[in-house]
Amino acid sequence: MRWALVKVALAVTTMVVVAFAVPLGLVVKELARDRAYSNAERQAATIGPVLAITTDRPQLERAVASAETGPGGRIGVHVPASGKNGKPAEIGSRRAAQKDVEAAAELGRASISPVTGGSSLLQPTAVASGIAVVEVFVPDAALTNGVTTSWVVLAGVGLALIIGSVAVADRLGTRMVRPAERLAGAAHDLGKGRLGVRVPEDGPKELRSAASAFNAMADQVVQLLANERELAADLSHRLRTPLTALRLNAASLGDTPAAEQTRAAVEQLEREVDQIIRTAREQKAQTRQAAAAAGCDAAEVIRERMGFWSALAEDEGRTVRIAGADRPVRVPVARPELAAALDAMLGNVFRHTPEGTAFAVDVHNAEEAVIVLVSDAGPGIADPDAALRRGHGGGGDGSTGLGLDIVRRLAESTGGDVRIGRSVLGGTEVRVWLALDDRRARPGTRRGHRLRRTLGGRRRRTARTGS
């Protein structure tokens, strides 16, 4: 796909450059030719007034000398004979053939005659004795003056356009191909049994949709495997009761060879059932670890839990606001754990604030962490630091009654933390910092401080706007 885009851009840009550069190059060449002949016409025009006044040779020679704007020997004047015994006069340089000069005088209009090394402009002018012809030599170099430079500039511009279009097409192709390659690699990994693999939902809209569908499919596969292993473990446990009965009945059969064989078969069956139960438990634990490593879409979980709590909020007359949950935000925690933490924080709002108190849930997706903010307009917490210390089990019964232990364990499992502060709504703000995979950002780092300052600035601007 990437090479195809490059080839298309190369072909289209080349055709456009050729379509414009070739005609423009011909126009430049024609302009140089017209400029050369226009200069020759101006030089010939300077001789015309002198011829109209006099045909005296010395005066004409001075006029020709003064009209030379370049190297000498380019201007010539052909004066017809005056009187019966007069002879034609030739002043200056002559390059055009006699027949061409006579034809120009007979026609009475300017003409161009090819000569060695260039061409001559023949300009007829009326004098007392007839028609004089002024000849101006135009060398080939004057006809192409500046054309080569212009063509080189046009070629350079065209080449730059082609290279630029290819570079842009390559970048666009890379932007499209990389998500597709990640999706293909994740599909191969999932086929090999790596249940924790997930795909970042970025790139073009179609590839984002494909990545989202792949992640949903992978979550469903993990859930189906967990259900299957749960069923296997449950069926194995159910076999324990009839196996126990068989073992007791086999013990009452006596000491006959058949009884010994029956007891051995029952023991073998019990060992197989135990092995099935152990395998199911191990696979179940692995499935849970894969689900936790794969993470979940925090925005989707927030929308789902807010949909659950919004019914109660409507009954109590609470105003609800959600921000930042309109696009996927993956976090490295299991979906049930994140849902439990959100329920703990939202339940805290309903339990510890009066009816009609507004609250909000915001999610901010940064480069190294995801911040979940739960704010309310209630009375707030008098000593947030003490509340967090009690949440760590440092005082009283080890709990604040706010469900912060669940939230704290969730955040710390990713390398993040939980902070309690004053919200822009006037009440409590619980901020959950979830560090992303492979970064394990601590809130004390430089980036963490910068992100908190950014969030604080946003909250202050929001507060000023709301006031």
Disulfide bonds with the S-S distance in Angstrom:
none
